[in-house]
Amino acid sequence: MKDNIAIVGVEEVELENGKVKDGLTVLQIQALAAKGALEDAGIKKEEVDGMFVTGMWHQPGYGTAPSALLSEYLGIEPTYTDSTNIGGSSFEAHVGHAAAAIKEGKCEVALIVYGSTQRSDRSRNTGMPPILTAQYESPFGLPFPIGSYAMAANRYMHQYNVGSESLAEVAVAAREWAKLNPKATKRDDLTVEDVLNSPVINDPLHKLDCCLVTDGAGAIVLVSPERAKNCRKKPVWVLGHGESHSHWSIQAMPDLTVSSAAVSGKKAFEMSGLRHEDIDVVQVYDSFTITVLITLESLGFCKPGEAADFIASRGIGPGGTFPLNTNGGGLSYCHPGMYGIFLLIEAVRQLRGESDKRQIKDAKTALVNGTGGVLSSTSVCILGRD
Protein backbone atom coordinates (compact mmCIF):
# COMPACT_ATOMS: atom_id res chain seq x y z
CA MET A 1 0.00 0.00 0.00
CA LYS A 2 2.97 2.34 0.28
CA ASP A 3 2.46 5.57 -1.65
CA ASN A 4 -1.26 4.82 -2.05
CA ILE A 5 -2.28 7.07 0.81
CA ALA A 6 -0.64 9.43 3.26
CA ILE A 7 -1.81 10.88 6.56
CA VAL A 8 -0.86 14.55 6.44
CA GLY A 9 -2.94 16.20 9.16
CA VAL A 10 -4.16 15.37 12.66
CA GLU A 11 -5.80 17.29 15.49
CA GLU A 12 -7.82 16.81 18.67
CA VAL A 13 -9.71 19.35 20.76
CA GLU A 14 -8.33 20.46 24.09
CA LEU A 15 -10.08 19.29 27.25
CA GLU A 16 -10.27 20.62 30.79
CA ASN A 17 -10.64 17.82 33.35
CA GLY A 18 -12.05 15.60 30.65
CA LYS A 19 -14.62 18.10 29.38
CA VAL A 20 -14.70 20.42 26.38
CA LYS A 21 -14.44 24.12 27.10
CA ASP A 22 -17.32 26.58 27.21
CA GLY A 23 -20.07 23.99 26.84
CA LEU A 24 -19.35 23.38 23.17
CA THR A 25 -21.63 20.98 21.28
CA VAL A 26 -20.63 17.78 19.49
CA LEU A 27 -21.00 19.53 16.15
CA GLN A 28 -18.79 22.42 17.25
CA ILE A 29 -15.96 20.26 18.57
CA GLN A 30 -16.04 18.09 15.46
CA ALA A 31 -15.69 21.24 13.38
CA LEU A 32 -12.80 22.49 15.52
CA ALA A 33 -10.97 19.18 15.18
CA ALA A 34 -11.53 19.15 11.41
CA LYS A 35 -10.34 22.74 11.08
CA GLY A 36 -7.19 22.00 13.07
CA ALA A 37 -6.35 18.87 11.09
CA LEU A 38 -6.76 20.69 7.78
CA GLU A 39 -4.56 23.54 9.01
CA ASP A 40 -1.99 20.97 10.17
CA ALA A 41 -1.95 19.57 6.63
CA GLY A 42 -2.00 22.94 4.89
CA ILE A 43 -5.18 22.01 3.00
CA LYS A 44 -8.25 24.16 2.44
CA LYS A 45 -11.65 22.75 3.32
CA GLU A 46 -12.77 23.29 -0.28
CA GLU A 47 -10.29 20.59 -1.31
CA VAL A 48 -11.95 17.91 0.84
CA ASP A 49 -13.93 15.52 -1.34
CA GLY A 50 -14.16 12.51 0.98
CA MET A 51 -15.95 12.52 4.37
CA PHE A 52 -15.65 9.68 6.89
CA VAL A 53 -17.83 10.32 9.93
CA THR A 54 -19.32 7.63 12.13
CA GLY A 55 -22.27 7.80 14.48
CA MET A 56 -26.02 8.27 14.60
CA TRP A 57 -28.12 11.41 14.25
CA HIS A 58 -26.91 13.75 16.96
CA GLN A 59 -28.84 14.02 20.16
CA PRO A 60 -27.32 14.88 23.56
CA GLY A 61 -24.92 12.15 24.55
CA TYR A 62 -24.71 10.53 21.14
CA GLY A 63 -21.28 9.86 19.72
CA THR A 64 -21.14 12.24 16.80
CA ALA A 65 -23.00 14.40 14.33
CA PRO A 66 -23.54 12.52 11.04
CA SER A 67 -21.58 13.10 7.87
CA ALA A 68 -24.23 15.12 6.03
CA LEU A 69 -24.81 17.46 8.99
CA LEU A 70 -21.10 18.00 9.62
CA SER A 71 -20.43 18.54 5.91
CA GLU A 72 -23.18 21.17 5.80
CA TYR A 73 -21.78 22.87 8.89
CA LEU A 74 -18.27 22.96 7.40
CA GLY A 75 -19.44 23.97 3.93
CA ILE A 76 -18.08 20.81 2.30
CA GLU A 77 -19.78 18.93 -0.53
CA PRO A 78 -18.04 15.54 -0.68
CA THR A 79 -18.18 13.18 -3.62
CA TYR A 80 -17.51 10.17 -1.39
CA THR A 81 -18.91 9.38 2.06
CA ASP A 82 -18.41 6.53 4.52
CA SER A 83 -20.22 6.25 7.86
CA THR A 84 -19.14 2.72 8.82
CA ASN A 85 -19.77 2.17 12.53
CA ILE A 86 -18.15 -0.86 14.15
CA GLY A 87 -17.51 0.85 17.46
CA GLY A 88 -14.10 2.04 18.60
CA SER A 89 -12.33 0.42 15.65
CA SER A 90 -14.34 2.43 13.10
CA PHE A 91 -11.60 4.96 12.47
CA GLU A 92 -8.89 2.44 11.67
CA ALA A 93 -11.43 0.90 9.29
CA HIS A 94 -11.99 4.34 7.77
CA VAL A 95 -8.27 4.62 7.03
CA GLY A 96 -8.41 1.41 5.00
CA HIS A 97 -11.62 2.49 3.28
CA ALA A 98 -10.14 5.90 2.46
CA ALA A 99 -7.05 4.23 1.01
CA ALA A 100 -9.22 2.15 -1.29
CA ALA A 101 -11.34 5.14 -2.30
CA ILE A 102 -8.30 7.26 -3.09
CA LYS A 103 -6.67 4.44 -5.04
CA GLU A 104 -9.83 4.04 -7.11
CA GLY A 105 -10.03 7.78 -7.78
CA LYS A 106 -13.25 8.29 -5.85
CA CYS A 107 -11.69 11.04 -3.74
CA GLU A 108 -8.33 12.73 -3.30
CA VAL A 109 -8.57 14.41 0.11
CA ALA A 110 -10.32 12.39 2.83
CA LEU A 111 -11.34 13.76 6.23
CA ILE A 112 -12.05 11.41 9.15
CA VAL A 113 -13.83 13.04 12.12
CA TYR A 114 -15.26 11.94 15.46
CA GLY A 115 -16.60 13.78 18.49
CA SER A 116 -18.51 13.14 21.70
CA THR A 117 -19.62 15.16 24.73
CA GLN A 118 -20.65 12.16 26.78
CA ARG A 119 -19.04 13.41 29.99
CA SER A 120 -20.59 16.87 29.76
CA ASP A 121 -23.93 15.25 28.94
CA ARG A 122 -23.45 12.72 31.76
CA SER A 123 -24.26 9.90 29.36
CA ARG A 124 -22.54 6.67 28.31
CA ASN A 125 -24.52 6.66 25.07
CA THR A 126 -21.97 6.73 22.25
CA GLY A 127 -24.36 6.52 19.34
CA MET A 128 -23.46 2.89 18.73
CA PRO A 129 -26.35 0.72 17.53
CA PRO A 130 -28.10 -1.28 20.27
CA ILE A 131 -27.18 -4.88 20.90
CA LEU A 132 -30.17 -6.73 19.50
CA THR A 133 -29.18 -9.95 21.22
CA ALA A 134 -29.18 -8.32 24.66
CA GLN A 135 -32.29 -10.36 25.42
CA TYR A 136 -29.91 -13.20 26.21
CA GLU A 137 -27.78 -11.07 28.55
CA SER A 138 -29.66 -8.13 30.08
CA PRO A 139 -32.27 -10.21 32.00
CA PHE A 140 -29.40 -11.78 33.91
CA GLY A 141 -27.99 -8.42 34.99
CA LEU A 142 -24.99 -8.19 32.66
CA PRO A 143 -24.00 -4.48 32.50
CA PHE A 144 -22.86 -3.06 29.16
CA PRO A 145 -20.05 -2.97 28.25
CA ILE A 146 -18.04 -3.81 31.36
CA GLY A 147 -19.90 -7.03 32.11
CA SER A 148 -18.75 -8.55 28.84
CA TYR A 149 -15.13 -7.54 29.41
CA ALA A 150 -15.34 -8.91 32.96
CA MET A 151 -16.46 -12.25 31.56
CA ALA A 152 -13.49 -12.27 29.20
CA ALA A 153 -11.16 -11.27 32.04
CA ASN A 154 -12.45 -14.04 34.31
CA ARG A 155 -12.01 -16.63 31.60
CA TYR A 156 -8.52 -15.39 30.68
CA MET A 157 -7.32 -15.20 34.27
CA HIS A 158 -8.64 -18.70 35.04
CA GLN A 159 -7.28 -20.25 31.87
CA TYR A 160 -3.78 -18.81 32.20
CA ASN A 161 -3.50 -18.39 35.98
CA VAL A 162 -3.08 -14.63 35.76
CA GLY A 163 -3.72 -12.37 38.76
CA SER A 164 -5.29 -8.92 38.98
CA GLU A 165 -1.87 -7.37 39.56
CA SER A 166 -0.90 -8.23 35.97
CA LEU A 167 -3.89 -6.29 34.68
CA ALA A 168 -3.03 -3.42 37.02
CA GLU A 169 0.42 -3.12 35.45
CA VAL A 170 -1.26 -2.01 32.23
CA ALA A 171 -3.03 0.86 34.00
CA VAL A 172 0.15 1.93 35.79
CA ALA A 173 2.18 2.02 32.56
CA ALA A 174 -0.53 4.07 30.86
CA ARG A 175 -0.45 6.57 33.72
CA GLU A 176 3.34 6.90 33.47
CA TRP A 177 2.96 7.87 29.82
CA ALA A 178 0.11 10.25 30.68
CA LYS A 179 2.35 12.05 33.17
CA LEU A 180 4.51 13.01 30.17
CA ASN A 181 1.50 14.27 28.21
CA PRO A 182 0.19 17.71 29.22
CA LYS A 183 -3.09 16.98 27.42
CA ALA A 184 -3.85 13.85 29.44
CA THR A 185 -6.89 13.89 31.75
CA LYS A 186 -5.23 11.89 34.56
CA ARG A 187 -1.62 12.71 35.42
CA ASP A 188 -1.31 11.96 39.12
CA ASP A 189 0.75 9.06 40.47
CA LEU A 190 -0.68 5.56 40.23
CA THR A 191 0.56 2.26 41.66
CA VAL A 192 -0.49 -1.35 41.30
CA GLU A 193 -1.79 -1.16 44.87
CA ASP A 194 -3.93 1.85 43.94
CA VAL A 195 -5.54 -0.12 41.13
CA LEU A 196 -6.15 -3.18 43.30
CA ASN A 197 -7.57 -1.05 46.13
CA SER A 198 -9.97 0.84 43.88
CA PRO A 199 -13.61 -0.33 43.99
CA VAL A 200 -14.54 -3.47 42.11
CA ILE A 201 -16.98 -2.43 39.39
CA ASN A 202 -17.57 -5.84 37.87
CA ASP A 203 -15.46 -8.68 39.22
CA PRO A 204 -12.56 -8.97 38.49
CA LEU A 205 -12.31 -5.45 37.03
CA HIS A 206 -11.63 -2.57 39.40
CA LYS A 207 -12.49 1.05 38.75
CA LEU A 208 -8.91 1.79 37.65
CA ASP A 209 -8.98 -1.16 35.25
CA CYS A 210 -11.60 0.80 33.31
CA CYS A 211 -11.17 3.53 30.71
CA LEU A 212 -12.06 7.13 31.43
CA VAL A 213 -15.37 8.73 30.54
CA THR A 214 -14.54 12.04 28.85
CA ASP A 215 -15.56 14.38 26.06
CA GLY A 216 -13.34 14.63 23.02
CA ALA A 217 -13.02 15.07 19.29
CA GLY A 218 -10.36 14.27 16.73
CA ALA A 219 -9.77 14.48 13.00
CA ILE A 220 -7.37 13.03 10.44
CA VAL A 221 -6.61 14.13 6.87
CA LEU A 222 -5.53 11.60 4.26
CA VAL A 223 -4.47 12.36 0.70
CA SER A 224 -3.20 10.84 -2.50
CA PRO A 225 0.59 10.60 -2.97
CA GLU A 226 0.51 13.37 -5.53
CA ARG A 227 -1.30 15.73 -3.16
CA ALA A 228 1.03 14.78 -0.29
CA LYS A 229 3.96 16.42 -2.06
CA ASN A 230 2.50 19.87 -1.41
CA CYS A 231 1.34 19.43 2.18
CA ARG A 232 2.74 21.27 5.18
CA LYS A 233 4.03 18.19 7.01
CA LYS A 234 5.97 15.16 5.82
CA PRO A 235 3.60 12.29 5.05
CA VAL A 236 3.01 9.30 7.25
CA TRP A 237 2.27 6.41 4.90
CA VAL A 238 -0.35 3.72 5.38
CA LEU A 239 1.65 0.53 4.83
CA GLY A 240 -0.93 -2.08 5.78
CA HIS A 241 -4.51 -2.47 6.89
CA GLY A 242 -6.86 -5.22 8.05
CA GLU A 243 -10.29 -5.36 9.62
CA SER A 244 -12.57 -8.04 11.00
CA HIS A 245 -15.38 -8.70 13.45
CA SER A 246 -16.23 -12.03 15.02
CA HIS A 247 -19.46 -11.27 16.91
CA TRP A 248 -21.50 -8.42 18.36
CA SER A 249 -22.77 -9.64 21.73
CA ILE A 250 -20.40 -11.41 24.09
CA GLN A 251 -22.44 -14.63 24.20
CA ALA A 252 -21.50 -15.19 20.54
CA MET A 253 -17.73 -14.61 20.92
CA PRO A 254 -16.00 -17.78 19.64
CA ASP A 255 -13.21 -17.65 22.24
CA LEU A 256 -13.27 -15.20 25.15
CA THR A 257 -9.44 -15.05 25.16
CA VAL A 258 -8.89 -14.32 21.45
CA SER A 259 -10.15 -11.28 19.54
CA SER A 260 -10.50 -10.83 15.78
CA ALA A 261 -7.21 -8.91 15.87
CA ALA A 262 -5.76 -12.32 15.07
CA VAL A 263 -7.34 -11.88 11.63
CA SER A 264 -7.05 -8.13 11.08
CA GLY A 265 -3.49 -8.00 12.40
CA LYS A 266 -2.36 -10.82 10.13
CA LYS A 267 -3.84 -9.07 7.11
CA ALA A 268 -2.16 -5.77 8.02
CA PHE A 269 1.25 -7.40 8.48
CA GLU A 270 0.95 -9.31 5.21
CA MET A 271 0.03 -6.15 3.31
CA SER A 272 2.86 -4.14 4.86
CA GLY A 273 5.55 -6.77 4.39
CA LEU A 274 6.77 -6.02 7.91
CA ARG A 275 7.35 -8.34 10.86
CA HIS A 276 6.47 -7.83 14.51
CA GLU A 277 10.06 -6.97 15.35
CA ASP A 278 9.99 -4.17 12.76
CA ILE A 279 7.40 -2.16 14.70
CA ASP A 280 8.81 0.71 16.78
CA VAL A 281 5.72 1.90 18.64
CA VAL A 282 2.34 0.28 19.30
CA GLN A 283 -1.01 1.91 20.01
CA VAL A 284 -3.76 -0.55 21.02
CA TYR A 285 -7.25 0.05 22.31
CA ASP A 286 -7.35 -0.05 26.12
CA SER A 287 -11.02 0.17 26.99
CA PHE A 288 -10.14 -2.07 29.94
CA THR A 289 -6.82 -3.47 31.08
CA ILE A 290 -7.80 -6.97 29.95
CA THR A 291 -8.30 -5.64 26.41
CA VAL A 292 -4.57 -4.99 26.15
CA LEU A 293 -3.50 -8.49 27.20
CA ILE A 294 -5.93 -10.19 24.81
CA THR A 295 -5.02 -7.83 21.97
CA LEU A 296 -1.24 -8.24 22.27
CA GLU A 297 -1.65 -12.00 22.07
CA SER A 298 -4.19 -11.88 19.25
CA LEU A 299 -1.90 -9.61 17.24
CA GLY A 300 0.90 -12.13 17.67
CA PHE A 301 3.36 -10.07 19.71
CA CYS A 302 3.38 -12.93 22.23
CA LYS A 303 1.86 -16.39 22.55
CA PRO A 304 -1.51 -17.14 24.19
CA GLY A 305 -1.30 -16.73 27.95
CA GLU A 306 2.07 -14.95 27.81
CA ALA A 307 0.99 -11.30 27.70
CA ALA A 308 1.50 -10.70 31.43
CA ASP A 309 5.07 -12.03 31.30
CA PHE A 310 5.67 -10.15 28.03
CA ILE A 311 4.59 -6.87 29.61
CA ALA A 312 6.65 -7.49 32.75
CA SER A 313 9.81 -8.47 30.87
CA ARG A 314 9.70 -5.97 28.01
CA GLY A 315 8.20 -2.99 29.79
CA ILE A 316 5.38 -1.07 28.09
CA GLY A 317 5.86 2.20 29.96
CA PRO A 318 8.49 4.94 29.56
CA GLY A 319 11.96 3.41 29.44
CA GLY A 320 10.65 -0.02 28.41
CA THR A 321 11.56 -1.82 25.21
CA PHE A 322 7.96 -2.11 23.98
CA PRO A 323 6.46 1.42 24.04
CA LEU A 324 2.68 1.07 24.19
CA ASN A 325 -0.07 3.72 24.24
CA THR A 326 2.40 6.55 24.58
CA ASN A 327 -0.17 9.31 25.14
CA GLY A 328 -1.67 7.59 28.21
CA GLY A 329 -4.33 5.68 26.33
CA GLY A 330 -8.01 5.42 27.11
CA LEU A 331 -7.09 4.57 30.68
CA SER A 332 -5.45 7.92 31.44
CA TYR A 333 -5.49 10.26 28.41
CA CYS A 334 -9.13 10.40 27.28
CA HIS A 335 -11.95 8.14 26.19
CA PRO A 336 -14.98 9.84 24.63
CA GLY A 337 -17.07 6.76 23.90
CA MET A 338 -15.11 5.56 20.87
CA TYR A 339 -11.38 6.05 21.24
CA GLY A 340 -9.83 4.67 18.05
CA ILE A 341 -9.17 7.98 16.31
CA PHE A 342 -6.85 9.10 19.12
CA LEU A 343 -4.70 5.99 18.66
CA LEU A 344 -4.07 7.10 15.08
CA ILE A 345 -3.37 10.70 16.07
CA GLU A 346 -0.73 9.62 18.61
CA ALA A 347 0.90 7.20 16.17
CA VAL A 348 1.22 9.93 13.54
CA ARG A 349 2.74 12.34 16.02
CA GLN A 350 5.25 9.73 17.16
CA LEU A 351 6.33 9.09 13.57
CA ARG A 352 6.63 12.83 12.95
CA GLY A 353 8.75 13.27 16.06
CA GLU A 354 6.20 15.63 17.65
CA SER A 355 5.61 13.90 20.98
CA ASP A 356 8.01 15.94 23.10
CA LYS A 357 8.93 14.21 26.41
CA ARG A 358 7.19 10.97 25.46
CA GLN A 359 8.82 10.77 22.02
CA ILE A 360 10.18 7.36 20.99
CA LYS A 361 13.63 7.89 19.52
CA ASP A 362 13.90 7.26 15.77
CA ALA A 363 10.37 5.82 15.54
CA LYS A 364 9.81 4.87 11.90
CA THR A 365 6.93 2.39 12.10
CA ALA A 366 3.78 2.14 14.20
CA LEU A 367 0.99 -0.37 14.62
CA VAL A 368 -2.45 0.92 15.56
CA ASN A 369 -5.22 -1.43 16.70
CA GLY A 370 -8.79 -0.33 17.24
CA THR A 371 -11.30 -2.48 19.12
CA GLY A 372 -15.06 -1.98 19.04
CA GLY A 373 -18.10 -3.24 20.89
CA VAL A 374 -17.33 -5.98 23.42
CA LEU A 375 -14.12 -7.31 21.87
CA SER A 376 -16.36 -7.55 18.81
CA SER A 377 -14.57 -5.74 15.98
CA THR A 378 -10.94 -4.93 15.30
CA SER A 379 -9.11 -2.93 12.67
CA VAL A 380 -5.36 -2.64 12.37
CA CYS A 381 -3.26 -0.03 10.56
CA ILE A 382 0.49 -0.22 10.10
CA LEU A 383 2.03 3.19 9.45
CA GLY A 384 5.51 4.30 8.43
CA ARG A 385 7.53 7.37 7.53
CA ASP A 386 10.09 7.90 4.80
SULRA-V743485 format. One record per helix or strand of 3 or more residues. SS is the DSSP state (~ for helix, > for strand). FROM is the first residue (numbers start at 0). TO is the last residue. Records with the same first field share a line. If there is no record, write none. Layout:
BEGIN
SS->FROM-TO / FROM-TO
END
This chain:
BEGIN
>->5-11 / 49-52 / 79-81 / 108-115 / 199-201 / 215-222 / 235-244 / 280-283 / 364-371 / 376-384
~->20-22 / 25-40 / 44-46 / 66-73 / 86-102 / 131-135 / 137-139 / 145-159 / 163-177 / 191-196 / 206-208 / 224-227 / 249-251 / 260-271 / 275-277 / 288-298 / 306-313 / 328-331 / 339-351 / 355-357
END
